[in-house]
Amino acid sequence: MPRYLISFNEGAMDHIPDGDWGDVGKASHAVIQEAADAGVWVFAGGLERQRASIVGTDGMVTDGPFPETKEVIGGFAVVDVATREEALAWAAKIAAGCRCAQEVRELMPDAQTDELLRKG
């Protein structure tokens, strides 16, 4: 099945009052549990603010993100579902739990990587 990256930009959750973070955490973890129970959850996580490093082809490391990057990812989930419509439905659940809009992109298939994952 195709895998989809569901993500939100850094700062997308800045509107959430400090007192609401516990409820947001519970709601977002409930969606992850629902996705796991449905067998579609692959991985999810939040990213540290602006803690990117760029590693060049020569191995040189510089501070990131890339200068041309307009938006920085704040968090993401990967789901393994049959259709884009299913991915959009999961994104809607994640958006409700996280209280922010989500972007959905299909990951390119890679049979060799899929085989490595199956072998675990």
PyMOL commands that set and color helices and strands:
alter all, ss='L'
color gray80, all
select helices_A, chain A and resi 18-37+84-98+111-119
alter helices_A, ss='H'
color red, helices_A
select strands_A, chain A and resi 3-9+41-46+53-55+61-63+73-80+103-106
alter strands_A, ss='S'
color yellow, strands_A
deselect
rebuild
show_as cartoon
